[in-house]
Amino acid sequence: MPRYAALARELTRCLALGERLAGDAAPRAQARRVLDALGVRLETPSARPGPLSVPGSDRGTLIVANHISWLDVVALLAVEPVSFVAKKEVGRWPVVGTLARRMGTQFIDREGGRHALPLMVGELAKTLASGRSVLVFPQATTWCSVSSGRFRRAAFQAAVDAGAAVRPVTVAYRVGGRASTSAAFLGDEGFGGSLRRVVATRGLTVRVTAHAPLYGEDRRTLAAGAWAAVSAGEVDVHG
């Protein structure tokens, strides 16, 4: 199929970039090319969307979004190239794992339970304090809709420790103006099956909406505020 051929070309291009894929411009451009190859249209509420990172600070921004699909990362990188946190299993995916490592992804072992959390929070706080923004999916798993699941609080502690802003972001998929589950990635589904469904869907749109930044010294309050913003709807409030 033409879309598979186009995607293969773009992934080959990404691999050929090597370490340059961790730069400022390359990830955004390549993410948009991958979306084009898949036939997925990117929408933002503003004609000229602002960055996801909050400007005017020497700290990075903790970008938190609802999690529906592996395609979420591609869509968010198409808006702004940032580092992201992913489950350990992603690092073993063919091609995708290689690209994720080159972009400085922080992999977490969810099977490590509570013993792994302090290490993850500490590393995340260091990254934010260094001025780098990081994308996290605090739901910890994928859900078909924004209203499902909840935000876990651990990642928000990193923002508190680093004195960093939190930017809530809503990701939504539509076909013909209606919500679509075509991109959803659930349970133990393989990457190949999900990819086939995305490729087969015509008119798929992913909409990325950034909300007003949050600040605070309490991870419980930050997590609740971020979840409320992401769940409330698509109101574009860059700041």
Secondary structure, 3 states (H helix, E strand, C coil): CHHHHHHHHHHHHHHHHHHHHHCCCHHHHHHHHHHHHHCCEEECCCCCCCCCCCCCCCCCEEEEECCCCCHHHHHHHHHCCCEEEEEHHHHHCCCHHHHHHHCCCEEECHHHHHHCHHHHHHHHHHHHHCCCCEEECCCCCCCCCCCCCCCCCHHHHHHHHHCCEEEEEEEEEEECCEECCCCCCCCCCCHHHHHHHHHHCCCEEEEEEECCCECCCCHHHHHHHHHHHHHHCCCCCCC
